[in-house]
């Protein structure tokens, strides 16, 4: 069942997203739906591909590593 959703998003982000959707042959609704499905999906380590399973645990992060801070920093760099 489809349900309409109203979002408030920065104009520049919408323009870039529409352009990306057009370039990839998808609709903006499809991109948003796929993103929401991805972030709400329960992760199970057994669902990982064999190549990715080999990488799990191979990277040692510093004790003071702040994933949220690093993610925010990467997003800010990408959109500046």
C-alpha positions as CSV (number, residue, x, y, z in Angstrom):
1,X,0.0,0.0,0.0
2,X,1.4,3.4,-1.0
3,X,1.1,6.3,1.3
4,X,1.9,9.9,0.6
5,X,4.7,11.6,2.6
6,X,5.5,15.3,2.8
7,X,9.1,16.2,3.6
8,X,10.8,19.6,4.2
9,X,14.3,19.5,2.7
10,X,16.8,22.2,1.7
11,X,16.2,23.3,-1.9
12,X,19.8,22.5,-3.0
13,X,19.5,19.0,-1.7
14,X,16.3,18.5,-3.6
15,X,17.8,19.8,-6.8
16,X,20.8,17.5,-6.5
17,X,18.6,14.5,-5.6
18,X,16.3,15.1,-8.5
19,X,19.3,15.3,-10.8
20,X,20.8,12.1,-9.4
21,X,17.5,10.3,-9.7
22,X,17.2,11.4,-13.3
23,X,20.8,10.3,-14.1
24,X,20.2,6.9,-12.6
25,X,16.7,6.4,-14.1
26,X,14.9,6.3,-10.8
27,X,12.3,8.5,-9.2
28,X,13.0,10.6,-6.1
29,X,10.3,8.7,-4.3
30,X,12.1,5.4,-5.1
31,X,15.4,6.8,-3.8
32,X,13.8,8.0,-0.5
33,X,11.9,4.7,-0.1
34,X,15.1,2.6,-0.7
35,X,17.0,4.8,1.8
36,X,14.4,4.5,4.5
37,X,14.2,0.7,3.9
38,X,17.9,0.4,4.2
39,X,18.3,2.4,7.4
40,X,15.4,0.6,9.1
41,X,16.5,-2.9,8.1
42,X,17.8,-5.1,10.9
43,X,21.4,-6.1,10.3
44,X,22.4,-9.7,10.7
45,X,26.2,-10.5,10.4
46,X,25.3,-13.7,8.5
47,X,23.7,-11.5,5.8
48,X,27.1,-10.1,4.9
49,X,28.7,-11.1,1.6
50,X,31.7,-13.5,1.9
51,X,34.1,-10.7,0.9
52,X,32.8,-8.3,3.5
53,X,32.9,-11.1,6.2
54,X,36.6,-11.4,5.6
55,X,37.1,-7.7,6.4
56,X,35.0,-7.7,9.6
57,X,37.4,-7.1,12.5
58,X,40.4,-6.4,10.4
59,X,40.4,-2.7,11.1
60,X,41.4,-1.6,14.6
61,X,40.0,1.8,15.6
62,X,41.4,4.0,18.3
63,X,39.7,3.7,21.7
64,X,38.5,7.3,21.5
65,X,37.1,6.9,18.0
66,X,33.7,8.7,17.8
67,X,31.7,7.3,14.9
68,X,29.0,9.9,15.1
69,X,31.5,12.7,15.0
70,X,33.3,11.2,12.0
71,X,30.1,10.6,10.1
72,X,29.0,14.2,10.7
73,X,32.4,15.5,9.6
74,X,32.2,13.5,6.4
75,X,28.7,14.7,5.6
76,X,29.7,18.3,6.3
77,X,32.7,17.9,3.9
78,X,30.6,16.4,1.2
79,X,28.0,19.1,1.3
80,X,30.2,22.2,1.7
